[in-house]
């Protein structure tokens, strides 16, 4: 059977989740069924983690109507992982230091995309782009990696860097689309140490959190990657187009 490709875009979480499934051993209806299973899962995640829906667990945590001990197990898991990311980044990533209280939006999209991969273990080639947090498996085809372009922070039509990945995750945070929306937890002011940060890591939630933290910490966060040599980062500094990179995915850096 030739390589079968199925693409689906789903509006959820206030963004668009793009799903690509490729397989030479599955028919289109099988790929469609796998996508529908993931879509149902994504909407369940939205019901639990939305900061806009007052009945969600996260909204109830933010308003004090619920304690974390009483939350859904998935919410407890993300709470714990956010604590670990906060500790790892020395507070540069801090979902509790935002207006209104605990907001795991900078972690949960990647976390959910990774777990959606687990729903369809039989599909060999999968890409899930959850609003810029991308989880990947198996390359685009046998022997062909996924090729992910990182946009220029000033021009959405220009690709500033390319990354080739078979398995893992890549996430980008920056101030070029939503302005200075990333807050420095140390002072409550807009984070300005980097204009854009892209992280490649085995885990999409970690990649998302680290990309956000690098916008806060800039070059001060480079040591996180020394301690984890399989992780990579590509960062546009605060001023101009000067960039720096670390890790195996950006050897030119």
PyMOL commands that set and color helices and strands:
alter all, ss='L'
color gray80, all
select helices_A, chain A and resi 28-49+57-62+68-70+73-88+105-119+204-221+223-226+248-250
alter helices_A, ss='H'
color red, helices_A
select strands_A, chain A and resi 4-12+15-23+125-130+133-137+146-152+155-165+168-174+183-184+189-190+194-201+232-237+243-246
alter strands_A, ss='S'
color yellow, strands_A
deselect
rebuild
show_as cartoon
